[in-house]
Amino acid sequence: MKRALGLAVLALALAAAIMVVRALSLESKQIVVSPTETLDVDEQAAAMRFAETLKLRTISYQDPQDFDAAPFRALHAYLEWTYPRVHRTLDREIVADYSLLYRWQGSDRTLEPILLMSHLDVVPVEPGTE
């Protein structure tokens, strides 16, 4: 029994060592892109627009009965109203009623595509787990 336990511990340590070595040897596959132009950003206005989105209670619950679609639809409308140029330029698709997918067609189709991701919802904190 002691020998089996020792072998199990050794196997676990070996597996952990292999995982650590492999993780350390991985290289990023992100492409390096240099900016083509500098943007003049009004940081205060951007922060205010972001703060407005935080007022919308886009909360995802485990129980679908607790889901409220109205804040998600309000966020869609707010984004369209606040960023009209984005909505004129990009193709917007509503996925599964509440998620948004934007496609921005580049001018050079030989280049690799990029993916920018975010989420619209938050997960509530269960009372007592704060």
C-alpha positions in Angstrom: 0.0 0.0 0.0 2.8 2.4 0.9 4.6 1.6 -2.4 1.4 2.3 -4.4 0.9 5.6 -2.6 4.5 6.5 -3.3 4.2 5.7 -7.0 1.0 7.7 -7.2 2.7 10.7 -5.6 5.7 10.3 -7.9 3.4 10.1 -10.9 1.5 13.2 -9.8 4.7 15.1 -9.3 6.0 14.0 -12.7 2.8 15.1 -14.4 2.9 18.5 -12.6 6.6 19.0 -13.6 5.7 18.2 -17.3 2.8 20.7 -17.2 5.0 23.4 -15.7 7.8 22.9 -18.3 5.3 22.8 -21.2 3.5 26.0 -19.9 6.8 27.8 -19.6 7.9 26.8 -23.1 4.7 28.2 -24.8 5.1 31.3 -26.9 2.4 33.9 -27.6 0.6 33.5 -30.9 -0.6 37.1 -30.9 0.6 39.2 -33.8 2.4 42.4 -33.2 0.6 45.3 -34.9 2.0 48.8 -35.0 -0.5 51.6 -34.8 -1.0 53.3 -38.2 -2.1 56.6 -36.6 -2.4 58.1 -33.2 -5.9 58.9 -32.0 -6.9 61.9 -30.0 -9.1 60.5 -27.3 -11.2 62.5 -24.9 -10.6 60.3 -21.9 -13.1 62.1 -19.7 -15.9 61.7 -22.3 -14.9 58.0 -22.8 -15.1 57.4 -19.0 -18.5 59.1 -18.9 -19.8 56.9 -21.7 -18.5 53.8 -19.9 -20.0 54.9 -16.6 -23.4 55.2 -18.4 -23.2 51.6 -19.5 -22.6 50.5 -15.9 -25.9 51.9 -14.9 -27.7 49.3 -17.0 -28.2 46.1 -14.9 -27.2 43.6 -17.6 -27.1 40.6 -15.2 -26.9 37.0 -16.1 -28.4 34.6 -13.6 -28.2 30.8 -13.4 -32.0 30.6 -13.4 -33.4 31.8 -16.8 -36.6 32.9 -14.9 -34.6 35.7 -13.3 -33.3 37.1 -16.6 -34.4 40.6 -17.5 -34.0 41.3 -21.2 -34.8 45.1 -20.9 -31.4 46.2 -19.8 -29.7 44.3 -22.6 -32.0 45.9 -25.2 -31.4 49.3 -23.6 -27.6 48.7 -23.8 -28.0 47.8 -27.5 -29.9 51.1 -28.1 -27.4 53.1 -26.0 -24.4 51.7 -28.0 -26.1 52.5 -31.3 -27.0 56.0 -30.2 -23.6 56.8 -28.6 -21.5 55.3 -31.4 -23.3 56.1 -34.7 -20.2 56.0 -36.8 -19.4 52.5 -35.6 -22.9 51.4 -36.5 -22.7 53.0 -39.9 -19.3 51.4 -40.6 -19.5 47.9 -39.1 -21.9 45.1 -39.7 -23.8 44.3 -36.5 -25.4 40.9 -35.8 -27.5 40.1 -32.7 -26.7 36.6 -31.6 -29.1 34.6 -29.4 -31.3 37.7 -28.9 -28.9 39.6 -26.6 -25.2 39.2 -27.7 -23.7 41.5 -30.2 -21.2 40.5 -33.0 -19.6 43.3 -35.0 -17.7 42.7 -38.2 -15.3 45.3 -39.6 -14.3 44.4 -43.1 -10.7 45.4 -43.7 -9.4 47.0 -46.9 -6.7 44.4 -47.4 -8.1 40.9 -47.4 -4.7 39.3 -47.6 -4.0 40.2 -43.9 -4.9 37.9 -41.1 -8.1 38.8 -39.2 -8.0 39.9 -35.6 -10.6 39.3 -32.8 -11.5 41.7 -30.1 -13.9 40.4 -27.4 -15.8 41.7 -24.5 -19.0 40.8 -22.7 -22.2 42.7 -21.9 -23.3 41.0 -18.8 -22.2 40.6 -15.2 -22.7 37.7 -12.8 -24.4 38.6 -9.6 -22.7 38.2 -6.2 -24.5 35.7 -4.1 -25.5 37.1 -0.8 -23.1 36.1 1.9 -20.2 35.6 -0.5 -19.2 39.3 -0.7 
